[in-house]
Amino acid sequence: MTKVIKKNVKCIKCGTESEQMIVHSVNYLLGKKEDNDKLREHQQVCPNCNYTNSDISIEISDSKKKI
């Protein structure tokens, strides 16, 4: 089952709260593959500072950084 909700989220960068779409699951047995891919890859964008991430309420570090 595809499960998508809208929720108020506070941006970790600037503190602005905005309504964002949260994709909990995507069912590839229903709908078009292209539409399901877009849902799965959805990125939230802060309307104030344009911080973009899969979840703007947390800062996700880059695990590929060289030490």
N, C-alpha and C positions, 0 to 999 in steps of 0.2 A: 504494500500500500504506500502510495506517495503521501508524505505528510509535510505540509508547509504551513507555517503560522507567521503572523506579524506581531512584533513585540517592540516595546520601547526599550532602546539600548543606549547606554551611555558610552561615548567615545573615550577610549583610554588615552588618547593624545590631547584632546582639548576639553573634554568634559561635557560636550554638548549631547543632549539626549534627543534621539530621533526614532521614528518608527522604522524598523527594518524587517526584511523578510528573513526567516530562519527556515532552512531546509533540513528536516530531520531524517527523511528517507525518500528514496526515489524508486518507483516500481517500473522497471524496464519492460514488463509484460504488457503495460498499458501505455498508450500514447505513442508519439513519434520519438525515435531515437534522438533526433536533434534537439527536441524540446526537453527531453530527459537529461541530455548532456548539459544543456544550459542551466537547468535547475541544480544539477550536481556540482557545477563549477561556479555557482552564484557567488558574487563578492558584494559585501556591504560597503557602502561609501558614506562617510560622514558629510552631511550637507554644509558644515561649517569649515572644516580644515581639509576636506577631501581625502582623509586617511582611508585607505582601501584594504580590506582583509576579509577573510571568510567569516570572522567575528570581530567587529571593531571594538568590542568591550574588553578584549584581551590583546596583549602584544605577543605575537607569535615570532619567536626568534628563528633565524635562518640556521638550520642545522648543517649547512654546507660551508659555513665559514671556516677558513683555515686558522689553525692555532699557531 
